Amino acid sequence: MGYTTGMEKQIQAEFDPNGPEPYGEVRFHLSDGKHYMHWQVTVKQRSKVIDVYYYNPNEFQLEMRGCRLRNRPNKAKQVFDSGKLTVS
């Protein structure tokens, strides 16, 4: 049996065991506030948000395995050109 972190135990307790595997979405949080410029890790099952975690990049390095990169170049360019820090 493999090692299970506290975060994984919490996720296992909250997700629907009959549903698909939960997955994570990672983004750099640019909204003003306590977690400005932190990694935001959102754990989802289907489209339901199970939990959200924030990690300071000065303290944590994210290592992701078996991932798929999905970006939206047009949205990134639009945000860059506008100078706004929020993406919707």
N, C-alpha and C positions, 0 to 999 in steps of 0.2 A: 504494500500500500504506500502511495506517495505522500509527501509532505503537504499539508493543507494549511494555508495561512489563515489568520483571523478573518480577513476580508472574504476569503473563499467560503469559510464556514458560515458567515453571515449571509452571503449570497445564496448558498445552498438552502438555508432555512427559509428564505423569502420567495424563492421562485417556484413556479408550478411544476412539480415533478412529471406531470403528464404532458407538458408543453415542450417546445423546442429548447435547446440549450441556451442559456443566457449568453449574451455577447457584450463586448464593451466598445464604447466610442471614446476616442481621445481627441481633445482639442486644446489649444492654448487659450486660456480664459482671458479675454481682453476687456470685459466689462469692469467699470469702476467698482471698488469695494474691497473687502477683506482679502479676496482671492485673486486680485488683479495680477496678471502675468504668472499664474500658476497653471500646471497641467490639470485639466478637468477630465476625470474618467467617469463616464456615465455607463452604468451597468443596466442593460435592458433585456427583456424577454418579449419577443414580438415587438410591439411598439411601446410597451409599458415600461416606464422607468422604475427600476428596482431600487437603485441607490446612486448617489453621486459622491465622488471623492475628489479632493483637491490636494495636489502635491507641489511643494515649492521646488522649482528646478535647481535651486542652490543647495538643496539638501538631498534630493532624490534624482536618480537617473532611471528613466523608464526603459525597460527591455521588453520588446513585444515579439512574440514568435507566432508563426502560422497566421500572419495577418494579411489583410488586403487593404491597400491604400486606395481610398476613394476621395478624390479632391474635385473641386469645382473651379477650374481655372477662370472662367468668366466671372464668377462671384468674387474670387480673390482679386482680380484686376479691378472690378467695380469698387470694392472696399478700398483698395490701395489708392485708386484715382480720387476717390471722394475724401480720403483722409479720416473717415469715420472708423471707430474701433469696434463697432458692433456689426455682427453678421446675422441676417435673418433670412 
